[in-house]
Amino acid sequence: MASNKELQTGLKAMSEDYHLLNGGRKRLSRLVASHLWWFDAAERRGMSWRDMIGVLTAAGISGRGGQPLSVGTLSSTVWRARAEKEPEADNQGRQRGLEPEASRPRAKAPAKAPRHPAAPLRQERRVASPQDVIEVSNVRRTSTSSPRLERANKDVLAFMDRARKVRRRSEV
């Protein structure tokens, strides 16, 4: 387990690495990737994400506008850095990325459809003609539905009628 002194020296090194010479800041993902051991040691030490954010903010490592980092931002950045560090294993237990390049089959990129500059980006919706609407509604009326569904429809219609009456009373 890392001691407080080791965590403090690691935090100081991280702070120096974060602030660039020209007054800029290093990207959080790169900072976390290069100092991942510090986050692992702090977690083993029992620090929560909020504790780590407090320490990082006190050391001058903050988000945009000087605001403290959010828990989601820091935790997801650390999680991604950990996932990139550890080689992934496929479902047969082999580690990915260790096969020679020649033995891996190459995937072919899908062909893109040509884009015509005059073509619209979105197609307009086809508006149904009144005859289509009537035919569909007649089909629905002639289809057999369960008595339970009919009862539910009647209940909904009755509720809507009562609600309409209440609204009309309040308008007067």
Salt bridges, closest charged atoms under 4 A:
ASP17 OD2 - LYS26 NZ 2.99
ASP17 OD2 - HIS35 NE2 3.04
ASP40 OD1 - ARG82 NH2 2.79
GLU43 OE1 - ARG82 NH2 2.72
GLU88 OE1 - ARG96 NH1 3.24
ASP90 OD2 - ARG94 NH2 3.31
GLU101 OE1 - ARG104 NH1 3.81
ASP132 OD2 - ARG126 NH1 3.92
ASP155 OD1 - ARG151 NH2 3.44
ASP161 OD1 - ARG164 NH2 2.67
